[in-house]
Amino acid sequence: MKKIFTIFIILGLLILYTNVEVSADEIVSDEYKIINYDGQQNFSYFIDQNNTLYASGTNASGQLGIGTISNETRINPVKVMENVKIIRSGKNGFGIILTMSGDLYAFGNNQFGQLGLGTGFNSDSNTNCIAFPTLIDLNKQHKIIDIACGAQHTLLLTENGEVFSFGSNLTGQLGQNLEASRKTVLGTPTMINQEYFNNEKIIQIASTEFTSFALSEKGSVYAFGENDKGLICNNDLDFNQYYLVPTKTLLTSIKKISAKSTTAMALSEDNKVFIWGNNTFGQFGIKDYKEVYSATPLEINRFYNIDGSVEEIDVKDICCGGITNFVLSTNGDVFAFGSGGNGQVGFDVLDSSLKDSSLIEGSNVIVPVKVDFYRSINIEEKINSGDETYKGILPVDKSSKIEVEVDELLSSIGTRTFIKDDKGNVWSFGSNADGLAGSGNIVNCIYPVRSTLYRVENYDKTVEQKNYLIKPVITLIIVFGLAAAWLITTEIKGYNMRKRIKQGL
């Protein structure tokens, strides 16, 4: 019995030791797990499973938040800050952080006071950028639950349904009834008069570059700022018209809004999808609609498979990337439409088998088409095996289609999109310039790939320092396993021998 007891102690210690040590060794893609994303054309923000924020891309305005400002492009994600709940990015190169404890931090381009740090208009490029996350002074009684950023302004949403705005009011996008001019700036968060929203509680905010949106608990959508491409959604196609205060749109009974570039989408309470604004790339997803712009919400109600067959779906979610847009079904299928030349629709629009497809015009997908998924290739495994072919290929096995149930459409800038499946895995597709799609290399992702903070070359050297634990742990597992097997075998033999002796007596 003593031997068996010893065996169990050894096995217990082995399991405990292995679990503790292995969980500490983040050396493979799945351990570089991304749980959320936001970004712009030339930089990306990633939040990992530990709520740590990483950034990669260009840093000319200090938008990487690492304390420096330079024209150098960081392909490898660099750590910015811990304890991050939400990150939102602005096109002109800035980021706004909401921490797990409810604090707000800002960094990057602050020419128009869009960081909310109390500054006014400043055109001096030597002083108008903040290179490190800096605390925004906002009374804690205003509990912030969401953020939206335009090109030069920021919106904040509080738990009580109030909306704060700050930054540039070039086109009236602050909603404060101020003069629309280049130098009209609010440098600190300022509450928008609730009367402009008919005293309705606001439950969601969104923004394009120069137009802002607010959704009320009554399902009303308010818009303010530039009416570019008809974004104010009130039948007015005067692109030069500015709305200085929130104006009720034609939309009613809405439960979600999403906007980017010069296009906006809405999801109604009865799960109908509406879209308006710019249709230059067929991003309305309505096959027979040939107009380039619309100041009226249009319904998207037909969805397709890649072979051209119609797919009947119930809609769960929407995501507007501007030039490329997405709808998620309750079954977990993603449908993409709009510009697709770099794979931003999740499949190769230039594939020879699609040259006669009625779903595609040039490189634009003019109707919502279902996105397929393929088995992922683990780049680290390729490296460890000495296989060099990974450097020039997309890390998916195109011959092996798999079923993936998508749970959430995280974010899109049109050319690059991130989504999350029901197992918590993040996938991305589209333009992968500078590795901003998180595929492990810089090959454009024309099919969805598993996104990771890992990079093929020059990745975080601190990870290499953790590698020393892996081989010893594996060796210990083998040694202890063999020892345990020997002890168990010996005990069994001894038991059988004692039994035979006892029976002989």
Secondary structure, DSSP 4 states (H G I P E B T S, - for coil): -HHHHHHHHHHHHHHHHHHHHHHT---SGGGSBEEEEEEETTEEEEEETTS-EEEEEEETTSTT-SS--EEEEEEEEEEEESSEEEEEEETTTEEEEEETTS-EEEEEE-TTSTT-SS------TTTSEEEEEEE----TTS-EEEEEE-SSEEEEEETTS-EEEEEE-TTSTT-SS---STT-EEEEEEEPPGGGGTTPPEEEEEE-SSEEEEEETTS-EEEEEE-GGGTT-SS---TT-EEEEEEE-S--SEEEEEEETTEEEEEETT--EEEEEE-TTSTT--TT---SEEEEEEEE--EE-TTS-EE---EEEEEE-SSEEEEEETTS-EEEEEE-TTSTTSS-TT-GGGTT-TTEETTEEEEEEEPPEEEE--HHHHHHTT--GGGGS-SEEEEEEE---EEEEEEE-SSEEEEEETTS-EEEEE--GGGTT-SSSSS-EEEEEE-BS--SSS--HHHHHHGGGHHHHHHHHHHHHHHHHHHHHHHHHHHHHHHHHHHH-
